[in-house]
Amino acid sequence: RSRLAALGIDHVHYGTEAKLPAAEATLSALGLDWSQGAGIGDDWPDLPVLGRVALPVAPANAHIEVREVARYVTQARGGEGAAREFCDLLLTASGHYRRLLDAARGPAA
């Protein structure tokens, strides 16, 4: 959990199969609505959330029903880089990717 804090992730829900109420609580806490949300999921329990967010994403090995509702399917499979690909997609779309990459590289030698 300290890794999540280091990444600035404040809203986490563990051990819930009812993902819709958890997502609604997070959106409410952030003052956002479904039209501002993105989500990634791979199986049926993810469908209620993916059916509401503006950008539903599925990993390459997601269940066929989940891939059908996704607007983007990652090249990577779940557990093999799909979450990272999803994050990179969001960072690129929001214009933060280059700035964060430059910061990660550190000062030029």
C-alpha positions as a printed Julia matrix, in Angstrom:
109×3 Matrix{Float64}:
   0.0     0.0     0.0
   2.96    2.35    0.47
   3.61    2.02   -3.29
   0.09    3.31   -3.95
   0.7     6.25   -1.62
   3.99    7.0    -3.37
   2.11    7.09   -6.67
  -0.47    9.48   -5.24
  -3.28    6.93   -5.38
  -5.64    7.77   -2.52
  -8.8     5.88   -3.47
  -8.49    2.09   -3.36
 -11.12   -0.57   -2.74
  -9.92   -4.04   -1.73
 -11.9    -7.26   -1.63
 -15.05   -6.08   -3.34
 -16.94   -8.01   -5.97
 -19.52   -5.2    -6.22
 -17.4    -2.9    -8.33
 -20.14   -0.47   -9.36
 -20.75    0.97   -5.86
 -16.99    1.22   -5.3
 -16.53    3.11   -8.57
 -19.48    5.38   -7.76
 -17.97    6.17   -4.36
 -14.61    7.02   -5.92
 -16.15    9.25   -8.59
 -18.22   11.03   -5.94
 -15.19   11.54   -3.69
 -13.32   13.09   -6.62
 -16.26   15.21   -7.78
 -16.38   13.44  -11.13
 -19.08   11.73  -13.15
 -19.09    8.7   -15.43
 -18.37   10.84  -18.51
 -14.96   11.64  -17.0
 -14.07    8.08  -16.12
 -11.95    5.37  -17.66
 -11.67    1.79  -16.54
 -10.02   -1.48  -17.39
 -11.46   -4.91  -16.73
 -11.28   -8.46  -17.96
 -14.37  -10.36  -16.8
 -18.11  -10.17  -16.14
 -17.89   -8.43  -12.73
 -16.26   -5.49  -14.56
 -19.13   -5.01  -17.04
 -21.3    -2.67  -14.9
 -18.41   -0.2   -14.57
 -17.13   -0.57  -18.13
 -20.64    0.02  -19.42
 -20.71    3.46  -17.76
 -17.24    4.98  -18.1
 -16.3     7.17  -21.05
 -13.29    5.0   -21.91
 -13.79    1.28  -21.28
 -10.6    -0.72  -21.84
  -9.93   -4.47  -21.81
  -6.69   -6.42  -21.83
  -6.01   -8.65  -24.81
  -6.99  -11.8   -22.9
 -10.25  -10.42  -21.48
 -13.48  -12.39  -21.77
 -15.11  -11.88  -25.19
 -18.11  -10.07  -23.64
 -15.77   -7.56  -22.04
 -13.76   -7.03  -25.23
 -17.07   -6.31  -27.01
 -17.85   -3.29  -24.76
 -14.26   -1.99  -24.75
 -13.4     1.02  -26.88
  -9.73    0.0   -26.65
  -8.18   -3.45  -26.23
  -4.58   -3.47  -25.1
  -1.89   -5.31  -26.99
  -0.64   -6.73  -23.69
  -2.45   -9.46  -21.8
  -3.63   -9.06  -18.22
  -0.73   -9.66  -15.84
   1.73   -9.02  -18.67
   1.69   -5.22  -19.0
  -1.95   -4.39  -19.76
  -2.29   -2.09  -16.74
   0.89   -0.25  -17.71
  -0.36    0.12  -21.28
  -3.66    1.49  -19.91
  -1.82    4.02  -17.73
   0.4     5.09  -20.64
  -2.72    5.56  -22.77
  -4.27    7.83  -20.12
  -1.04    9.77  -19.58
  -0.63   10.33  -23.32
  -4.25   11.42  -23.78
  -4.0    13.85  -20.87
  -0.73   15.35  -22.11
   1.34   14.23  -19.13
   3.36   11.37  -20.64
   6.29   13.38  -22.01
   6.68   15.52  -18.87
   6.7    12.47  -16.61
   9.08   10.57  -18.86
  11.49   13.51  -18.91
  11.29   13.74  -15.11
  12.0    10.0   -14.82
  15.08   10.33  -17.03
  16.49   13.07  -14.78
  18.73   15.93  -15.83
  20.7    15.58  -19.03
  24.37   14.72  -18.53
